[in-house]
């Protein structure tokens, strides 16, 4: 039973001579990866000497069917537009799924994906059943196939609801989320606690994570790890959303940022209310508190670059809140208000300008010179 199934997947264009070596060598014509092809050839040799493995064939078939069903459901969630994915047990159904195509194949690449998956599932079952496969190279190939298939199918399984889009698309989603939260101040909280599960809400949450984890946080960490800042100074800059750096009288002293002897001629004035970095809710405790620190030239410049990125999201939200506050239109559904304001901001170039500001701040962080 198992040999027949392997022949159907690897050599499906002929049923007449299943054990022919010539047919096996036809596989490269389908542009199958060399490593996978070699593993498939090695799989067929035990078949000729171990025909008594029919007991596990049905179990293997069930595992393969479940894997195909998972891939089909993942493809459907990605809105691939594939209306033909209903028949999950069909070879053709799996072949038509675009998210699971091998990246370096021709139009038949999806067929080789299906074959590779079948080989992988069968071999994993063989290992679990303690079959007598002690060839080290063969095990290496199995591991390679496992690793390679995980990479190929990573998007469609692990991140199936996550569409790939341009950075500016992420930014526009964030602006829209901030406009909504400016009207309904529980919106961001409901995104982060998982209350909202609709597609638009998940997209907005994804974009917020993208801003934090891809745009801002790596650059902040890079700025800090290359500095001599003391933790206390960094915490102060993190806590206060407003900063003003002014040139004052020069004084030879210990810089209050790095505590090194410097020619300090800048005052850093930190102020503003503490806020939650995710929900952007403001804490009114000691709202009028201010800090004035004397720093050197390099630390003053680093403070400016770091602070611009650290508090960019909060400043963007405050700008969106100001737009909503100045609107003045009442008795309108939230959705209509947000769409109207968003369209106006987009057409006027307001969103593009804010995105350009973000790119400038990231560029400043990327090009900041090492401290000497």
VEXDOPA-622077 format. One record per residue (C-alpha): residue in three letters; chain; x, y, z. Coordinates in pm, whole numbers. Example, Ala and Ser with C-alpha at 12.3 -4.5 7.8 and 13.67 -1.06 7.14 Angstrom:
BEGIN
<node "ala"; "A"; <1230; -450; 780>> <node "ser"; "A"; <1367; -106; 714>> 
***
This chain:
BEGIN
<node "unk"; "A"; <0; 0; 0>> <node "unk"; "A"; <277; 245; 90>> <node "unk"; "A"; <480; 182; -225>> <node "unk"; "A"; <182; 250; -442>> <node "unk"; "A"; <121; 583; -270>> <node "unk"; "A"; <480; 695; -310>> <node "unk"; "A"; <465; 607; -678>> <node "unk"; "A"; <152; 813; -717>> <node "unk"; "A"; <318; 1119; -562>> <node "unk"; "A"; <665; 1097; -720>> <node "unk"; "A"; <590; 929; -1052>> <node "unk"; "A"; <220; 1003; -1100>> <node "unk"; "A"; <253; 1025; -1478>> <node "unk"; "A"; <301; 650; -1516>> <node "unk"; "A"; <141; 347; -1352>> <node "unk"; "A"; <296; 79; -1571>> <node "unk"; "A"; <642; 21; -1424>> <node "unk"; "A"; <652; 146; -1065>> <node "unk"; "A"; <996; 12; -987>> <node "unk"; "A"; <1169; 154; -1292>> <node "unk"; "A"; <1487; 350; -1232>> <node "unk"; "A"; <1419; 548; -1548>> <node "unk"; "A"; <1101; 687; -1404>> <node "unk"; "A"; <1279; 792; -1086>> <node "unk"; "A"; <1525; 990; -1294>> <node "unk"; "A"; <1237; 1177; -1455>> <node "unk"; "A"; <1179; 1364; -1127>> <node "unk"; "A"; <1438; 1641; -1197>> <node "unk"; "A"; <1233; 1736; -1503>> <node "unk"; "A"; <984; 1876; -1252>> <node "unk"; "A"; <1266; 2093; -1117>> <node "unk"; "A"; <1255; 1937; -777>> <node "unk"; "A"; <1526; 2044; -532>> <node "unk"; "A"; <1829; 1816; -554>> <node "unk"; "A"; <1837; 1739; -184>> <node "unk"; "A"; <1469; 1643; -174>> <node "unk"; "A"; <1506; 1433; -492>> <node "unk"; "A"; <1796; 1239; -341>> <node "unk"; "A"; <1595; 1172; -26>> <node "unk"; "A"; <1297; 1047; -231>> <node "unk"; "A"; <1524; 806; -422>> <node "unk"; "A"; <1658; 667; -97>> <node "unk"; "A"; <1309; 624; 39>> <node "unk"; "A"; <1212; 389; -240>> <node "unk"; "A"; <1491; 142; -174>> <node "unk"; "A"; <1356; 24; 166>> <node "unk"; "A"; <1017; -22; -1>> <node "unk"; "A"; <1154; -308; -212>> <node "unk"; "A"; <1294; -488; 89>> <node "unk"; "A"; <1032; -403; 354>> <node "unk"; "A"; <687; -478; 207>> <node "unk"; "A"; <548; -564; 551>> <node "unk"; "A"; <491; -206; 664>> <node "unk"; "A"; <122; -198; 564>> <node "unk"; "A"; <22; -179; 929>> <node "unk"; "A"; <126; 186; 963>> <node "unk"; "A"; <23; 302; 616>> <node "unk"; "A"; <-328; 410; 712>> <node "unk"; "A"; <-196; 600; 1012>> <node "unk"; "A"; <55; 781; 795>> <node "unk"; "A"; <-217; 868; 546>> <node "unk"; "A"; <-427; 1024; 824>> <node "unk"; "A"; <-135; 1238; 943>> <node "unk"; "A"; <-72; 1355; 588>> <node "unk"; "A"; <-440; 1439; 542>> <node "unk"; "A"; <-434; 1649; 861>> <node "unk"; "A"; <-127; 1837; 740>> <node "unk"; "A"; <-292; 1910; 407>> <node "unk"; "A"; <-604; 2032; 586>> <node "unk"; "A"; <-395; 2269; 801>> <node "unk"; "A"; <-226; 2414; 495>> <node "unk"; "A"; <-562; 2454; 318>> <node "unk"; "A"; <-715; 2636; 615>> <node "unk"; "A"; <-409; 2860; 650>> <node "unk"; "A"; <-427; 2953; 283>> <node "unk"; "A"; <-796; 3038; 318>> <node "unk"; "A"; <-726; 3267; 613>> <node "unk"; "A"; <-469; 3455; 412>> <node "unk"; "A"; <-747; 3548; 169>> <node "unk"; "A"; <-554; 3416; -123>> <node "unk"; "A"; <-869; 3418; -331>> <node "unk"; "A"; <-833; 3045; -386>> <node "unk"; "A"; <-1190; 2921; -411>> <node "unk"; "A"; <-1073; 2573; -508>> <node "unk"; "A"; <-926; 2480; -168>> <node "unk"; "A"; <-1234; 2295; -44>> <node "unk"; "A"; <-1116; 1944; -131>> <node "unk"; "A"; <-837; 1908; 126>> <node "unk"; "A"; <-769; 1542; 48>> <node "unk"; "A"; <-703; 1612; -320>> <node "unk"; "A"; <-346; 1642; -452>> <node "unk"; "A"; <-459; 1914; -691>> <node "unk"; "A"; <-601; 2121; -407>> <node "unk"; "A"; <-267; 2138; -230>> <node "unk"; "A"; <-87; 2208; -556>> <node "unk"; "A"; <-294; 2520; -615>> <node "unk"; "A"; <-211; 2689; -285>> <node "unk"; "A"; <13; 2992; -350>> <node "unk"; "A"; <137; 3047; 8>> <node "unk"; "A"; <315; 2712; 14>> <node "unk"; "A"; <509; 2727; -311>> <node "unk"; "A"; <881; 2658; -306>> <node "unk"; "A"; <1053; 2988; -368>> <node "unk"; "A"; <1298; 2873; -641>> <node "unk"; "A"; <1074; 2654; -856>> <node "unk"; "A"; <874; 2693; -1174>> <node "unk"; "A"; <497; 2689; -1202>> <node "unk"; "A"; <500; 2326; -1091>> <node "unk"; "A"; <665; 2427; -764>> <node "unk"; "A"; <349; 2368; -563>> <node "unk"; "A"; <349; 2007; -682>> <node "unk"; "A"; <697; 1952; -539>> <node "unk"; "A"; <576; 2108; -211>> <node "unk"; "A"; <309; 1843; -187>> <node "unk"; "A"; <558; 1565; -268>> <node "unk"; "A"; <808; 1700; -17>> <node "unk"; "A"; <546; 1711; 255>> <node "unk"; "A"; <444; 1353; 181>> <node "unk"; "A"; <805; 1235; 199>> <node "unk"; "A"; <855; 1425; 522>> <node "unk"; "A"; <548; 1284; 695>> <node "unk"; "A"; <626; 925; 594>> <node "unk"; "A"; <987; 948; 708>> <node "unk"; "A"; <892; 1106; 1041>> <node "unk"; "A"; <651; 820; 1101>> <node "unk"; "A"; <925; 574; 1017>> <node "unk"; "A"; <1151; 734; 1276>> <node "unk"; "A"; <872; 728; 1536>> <node "unk"; "A"; <808; 360; 1463>> <node "unk"; "A"; <1181; 283; 1521>> <node "unk"; "A"; <1234; 157; 1167>> <node "unk"; "A"; <1581; 32; 1084>> <node "unk"; "A"; <1721; 346; 916>> <node "unk"; "A"; <2069; 396; 1050>> <node "unk"; "A"; <2225; 576; 758>> <node "unk"; "A"; <2374; 899; 898>> <node "unk"; "A"; <2353; 1083; 570>> <node "unk"; "A"; <1990; 981; 532>> <node "unk"; "A"; <1905; 1122; 874>> <node "unk"; "A"; <2085; 1443; 780>> <node "unk"; "A"; <1870; 1473; 471>> <node "unk"; "A"; <1555; 1421; 676>> <node "unk"; "A"; <1658; 1696; 914>> <node "unk"; "A"; <1735; 1925; 623>> <node "unk"; "A"; <1394; 1856; 471>> <node "unk"; "A"; <1222; 1928; 801>> <node "unk"; "A"; <1408; 2256; 845>> <node "unk"; "A"; <1358; 2358; 482>> <node "unk"; "A"; <985; 2281; 486>> <node "unk"; "A"; <938; 2479; 804>> <node "unk"; "A"; <1104; 2777; 640>> <node "unk"; "A"; <899; 2743; 323>> <node "unk"; "A"; <570; 2709; 508>> <node "unk"; "A"; <647; 2955; 788>> <node "unk"; "A"; <427; 3232; 657>> <node "unk"; "A"; <125; 3018; 584>> <node "unk"; "A"; <127; 2836; 917>> <node "unk"; "A"; <282; 3051; 1187>> <node "unk"; "A"; <172; 3391; 1058>> <node "unk"; "A"; <-125; 3304; 842>> <node "unk"; "A"; <-332; 3613; 928>> <node "unk"; "A"; <-39; 3851; 875>> <node "unk"; "A"; <-33; 4017; 535>> <node "unk"; "A"; <290; 4165; 409>> <node "unk"; "A"; <257; 4530; 330>> <node "unk"; "A"; <453; 4848; 283>> <node "unk"; "A"; <584; 5038; 585>> <node "unk"; "A"; <363; 5334; 497>> <node "unk"; "A"; <57; 5107; 503>> <node "unk"; "A"; <148; 5010; 861>> <node "unk"; "A"; <181; 5376; 947>> <node "unk"; "A"; <-161; 5466; 804>> <node "unk"; "A"; <-322; 5189; 1007>> <node "unk"; "A"; <-162; 5335; 1321>> <node "unk"; "A"; <-299; 5680; 1244>> <node "unk"; "A"; <-647; 5535; 1200>> <node "unk"; "A"; <-617; 5344; 1528>> <node "unk"; "A"; <-514; 5664; 1707>> <node "unk"; "A"; <-808; 5854; 1559>> <node "unk"; "A"; <-1044; 5585; 1689>> <node "unk"; "A"; <-883; 5589; 2034>> <node "unk"; "A"; <-909; 5969; 2046>> <node "unk"; "A"; <-1288; 5921; 2021>> <node "unk"; "A"; <-1312; 5596; 2222>> <node "unk"; "A"; <-1026; 5591; 2472>> <node "unk"; "A"; <-1072; 5218; 2539>> <node "unk"; "A"; <-992; 5114; 2183>> <node "unk"; "A"; <-615; 5060; 2221>> <node "unk"; "A"; <-665; 4873; 2546>> <node "unk"; "A"; <-910; 4638; 2376>> <node "unk"; "A"; <-657; 4575; 2099>> <node "unk"; "A"; <-381; 4473; 2337>> <node "unk"; "A"; <-598; 4261; 2568>> <node "unk"; "A"; <-741; 4069; 2271>> <node "unk"; "A"; <-1103; 4179; 2315>> <node "unk"; "A"; <-1128; 4283; 1951>> <node "unk"; "A"; <-1074; 3992; 1715>> <node "unk"; "A"; <-1193; 4130; 1381>> <node "unk"; "A"; <-952; 4146; 1092>> <node "unk"; "A"; <-912; 4526; 1095>> <node "unk"; "A"; <-830; 4519; 1468>> <node "unk"; "A"; <-568; 4247; 1424>> <node "unk"; "A"; <-412; 4442; 1137>> <node "unk"; "A"; <-390; 4754; 1353>> <node "unk"; "A"; <-233; 4560; 1640>> <node "unk"; "A"; <17; 4409; 1400>> <node "unk"; "A"; <112; 4755; 1274>> <node "unk"; "A"; <152; 4887; 1628>> <node "unk"; "A"; <387; 4600; 1708>> <node "unk"; "A"; <569; 4668; 1382>> <node "unk"; "A"; <625; 5033; 1479>> <node "unk"; "A"; <751; 4941; 1824>> <node "unk"; "A"; <958; 4632; 1748>> <node "unk"; "A"; <1087; 4701; 1398>> <node "unk"; "A"; <1112; 5079; 1370>> <node "unk"; "A"; <1178; 5217; 1716>> <node "unk"; "A"; <1303; 4971; 1977>> <node "unk"; "A"; <1605; 4828; 1789>> <node "unk"; "A"; <1736; 5179; 1726>> <node "unk"; "A"; <1684; 5285; 2086>> <node "unk"; "A"; <1877; 4982; 2206>> <node "unk"; "A"; <2156; 5058; 1961>> <node "unk"; "A"; <2181; 5416; 2083>> <node "unk"; "A"; <2197; 5304; 2445>> <node "unk"; "A"; <2446; 5020; 2405>> <node "unk"; "A"; <2690; 5256; 2233>> <node "unk"; "A"; <2662; 5524; 2501>> <node "unk"; "A"; <2800; 5579; 2848>> <node "unk"; "A"; <2465; 5691; 2983>> <node "unk"; "A"; <2383; 5593; 3337>> <node "unk"; "A"; <2058; 5406; 3397>> <node "unk"; "A"; <1916; 5687; 3601>> <node "unk"; "A"; <1951; 5937; 3318>> <node "unk"; "A"; <1798; 5696; 3064>> <node "unk"; "A"; <1499; 5636; 3292>> <node "unk"; "A"; <1440; 6007; 3317>> <node "unk"; "A"; <1446; 6052; 2941>> <node "unk"; "A"; <1208; 5755; 2906>> <node "unk"; "A"; <958; 5897; 3155>> <node "unk"; "A"; <920; 6253; 3031>> <node "unk"; "A"; <757; 6301; 2688>> <node "unk"; "A"; <867; 6663; 2649>> <node "unk"; "A"; <1225; 6784; 2618>> <node "unk"; "A"; <1394; 7116; 2552>> <node "unk"; "A"; <1769; 7130; 2498>> <node "unk"; "A"; <1921; 7475; 2525>> <node "unk"; "A"; <2274; 7614; 2506>> <node "unk"; "A"; <2392; 7767; 2833>> <node "unk"; "A"; <2716; 7885; 2986>> <node "unk"; "A"; <3000; 7638; 2951>> <node "unk"; "A"; <3109; 7462; 3266>> <node "unk"; "A"; <3377; 7197; 3321>> <node "unk"; "A"; <3203; 6936; 3533>> <node "unk"; "A"; <3078; 6580; 3546>> <node "unk"; "A"; <2815; 6531; 3277>> <node "unk"; "A"; <2484; 6435; 3440>> <node "unk"; "A"; <2412; 6184; 3165>> <node "unk"; "A"; <2733; 5981; 3150>> <node "unk"; "A"; <2906; 6112; 3467>> <node "unk"; "A"; <3230; 6170; 3274>> <node "unk"; "A"; <3435; 6487; 3305>> <node "unk"; "A"; <3313; 6704; 3018>> <node "unk"; "A"; <3287; 7059; 2897>> <node "unk"; "A"; <2911; 7086; 2965>> <node "unk"; "A"; <2725; 7366; 2794>> <node "unk"; "A"; <2373; 7225; 2739>> <node "unk"; "A"; <2074; 7216; 2970>> <node "unk"; "A"; <1824; 6935; 2916>> <node "unk"; "A"; <1477; 7026; 3045>> <node "unk"; "A"; <1252; 6722; 3079>> <node "unk"; "A"; <880; 6760; 3151>> <node "unk"; "A"; <536; 6616; 3074>> <node "unk"; "A"; <316; 6345; 3217>> <node "unk"; "A"; <406; 5978; 3239>> <node "unk"; "A"; <203; 5754; 3004>> <node "unk"; "A"; <152; 5387; 2922>> <node "unk"; "A"; <367; 5296; 2622>> <node "unk"; "A"; <98; 5067; 2475>> <node "unk"; "A"; <-242; 5215; 2555>> <node "unk"; "A"; <-98; 5570; 2578>> <node "unk"; "A"; <-311; 5638; 2886>> <node "unk"; "A"; <-172; 5930; 3084>> <node "unk"; "A"; <-78; 5912; 3452>> <node "unk"; "A"; <-155; 6243; 3623>> <node "unk"; "A"; <72; 6174; 3921>> <node "unk"; "A"; <320; 6463; 3957>> <node "unk"; "A"; <205; 6604; 3623>> <node "unk"; "A"; <396; 6930; 3675>> <node "unk"; "A"; <726; 6767; 3763>> <node "unk"; "A"; <1035; 6885; 3572>> <node "unk"; "A"; <1401; 6785; 3558>> <node "unk"; "A"; <1690; 7007; 3449>> <node "unk"; "A"; <2021; 6834; 3374>> <node "unk"; "A"; <2357; 6972; 3263>> <node "unk"; "A"; <2520; 6760; 2990>> <node "unk"; "A"; <2800; 6766; 2737>> <node "unk"; "A"; <2772; 6809; 2360>> <node "unk"; "A"; <2758; 6440; 2264>> <node "unk"; "A"; <2508; 6348; 2535>> <node "unk"; "A"; <2289; 6644; 2442>> <node "unk"; "A"; <2281; 6534; 2079>> <node "unk"; "A"; <2217; 6172; 2174>> <node "unk"; "A"; <1934; 6284; 2404>> <node "unk"; "A"; <1767; 6467; 2116>> <node "unk"; "A"; <1789; 6167; 1881>> <node "unk"; "A"; <1682; 5916; 2146>> <node "unk"; "A"; <1393; 6124; 2275>> <node "unk"; "A"; <1251; 6191; 1927>> <node "unk"; "A"; <1221; 5818; 1860>> <node "unk"; "A"; <1122; 5710; 2211>> <node "unk"; "A"; <822; 5940; 2231>> <node "unk"; "A"; <728; 5960; 1864>> <node "unk"; "A"; <425; 5730; 1901>> <node "unk"; "A"; <288; 5932; 2193>> <node "unk"; "A"; <339; 6260; 2009>> <node "unk"; "A"; <163; 6118; 1701>> <node "unk"; "A"; <-130; 6014; 1917>> <node "unk"; "A"; <-151; 6359; 2075>> <node "unk"; "A"; <-157; 6514; 1727>> <node "unk"; "A"; <-439; 6278; 1625>> <node "unk"; "A"; <-628; 6370; 1943>> <node "unk"; "A"; <-593; 6738; 1855>> <node "unk"; "A"; <-737; 6672; 1508>> <node "unk"; "A"; <-1039; 6498; 1662>> <node "unk"; "A"; <-1079; 6771; 1923>> <node "unk"; "A"; <-1088; 7045; 1657>> <node "unk"; "A"; <-1338; 6860; 1438>> <node "unk"; "A"; <-1652; 6980; 1611>> <node "unk"; "A"; <-1889; 6742; 1430>> <node "unk"; "A"; <-2132; 6570; 1668>> <node "unk"; "A"; <-2394; 6294; 1640>> <node "unk"; "A"; <-2195; 6104; 1381>> <node "unk"; "A"; <-2104; 5733; 1399>> <node "unk"; "A"; <-1744; 5675; 1506>> <node "unk"; "A"; <-1664; 5485; 1188>> <node "unk"; "A"; <-1788; 5770; 966>> <node "unk"; "A"; <-1600; 6031; 1169>> <node "unk"; "A"; <-1276; 5836; 1153>> <node "unk"; "A"; <-1304; 5773; 778>> <node "unk"; "A"; <-1380; 6138; 709>> <node "unk"; "A"; <-1093; 6269; 922>> <node "unk"; "A"; <-852; 6010; 790>> <node "unk"; "A"; <-936; 6097; 427>> <node "unk"; "A"; <-882; 6465; 500>> <node "unk"; "A"; <-544; 6401; 666>> <node "unk"; "A"; <-435; 6177; 381>> <node "unk"; "A"; <-537; 6419; 107>> <node "unk"; "A"; <-376; 6716; 280>> <node "unk"; "A"; <-42; 6535; 314>> <node "unk"; "A"; <-54; 6539; 694>> <node "unk"; "A"; <2; 6164; 725>> <node "unk"; "A"; <287; 6167; 476>> <node "unk"; "A"; <456; 6451; 664>> <node "unk"; "A"; <439; 6262; 994>> <node "unk"; "A"; <578; 5951; 827>> <node "unk"; "A"; <862; 6158; 682>> <node "unk"; "A"; <936; 6283; 1034>> <node "unk"; "A"; <960; 5924; 1154>> <node "unk"; "A"; <1197; 5834; 872>> <node "unk"; "A"; <1415; 6136; 960>> <node "unk"; "A"; <1429; 6028; 1325>> <node "unk"; "A"; <1525; 5674; 1227>> <node "unk"; "A"; <1791; 5807; 992>> <node "unk"; "A"; <1934; 6023; 1272>> <node "unk"; "A"; <1954; 5719; 1497>> <node "unk"; "A"; <2114; 5501; 1228>> <node "unk"; "A"; <2382; 5758; 1146>> <node "unk"; "A"; <2459; 5873; 1500>> <node "unk"; "A"; <2834; 5870; 1552>> <node "unk"; "A"; <3009; 5659; 1812>> <node "unk"; "A"; <3096; 5839; 2130>> <node "unk"; "A"; <3465; 5921; 2154>> 
***
